Structure formats: C-alpha cells, structure tokens
C-alpha cells in the first residue's frame, strides 16, 4: 500500500478484494494490521508499507499466488453531511 493511502486505514475498515484470474469474484475483507515502518526500493522516492486484510468469506477457487486488487470502502460517517 502506498504511504498516502495509509490515512484511509481505520480499525475494522472494510474492503473489497478483486482477483485478476476471476473478474466476476468479489470477496469482502476487513483491515487487520499495517506495518508502522514505510520502506522504499533503492533510489525510489515512493514509500510503501505492508498491510494485512483478512477475507470475510472464502471461495473454492482461492489458491496461493493469485494476484488481486483491493478497494477500500469509505468509512461510515457519523452524523449528517458537511455544512
């Protein structure tokens, strides 16, 4: 996960996982952990950190080494809209 996206991570945050091999499959997940230390490749100004999301359901097509994309869901807002 890119460093700027870290501000979107909240305890219990929800996400949707899309597997490249199965475009029709969308799995719900929730945020578990983020490394407190960002790292970058040698010579790169882009910093990333490890995040762990836990799948809330499984599918028989899941197997190791499948590439996936994760989309964070916006947190539920408390109260009304902006004034």
Secondary structure, 3 states (H helix, E strand, C coil): CEHHHHHHCCCCCEEEEEECCEEEEEEEEEEEEECCCCECCCCCCCCECCEEEEECCCCCCCCCCCCEEEEECCCCCCCCCCC
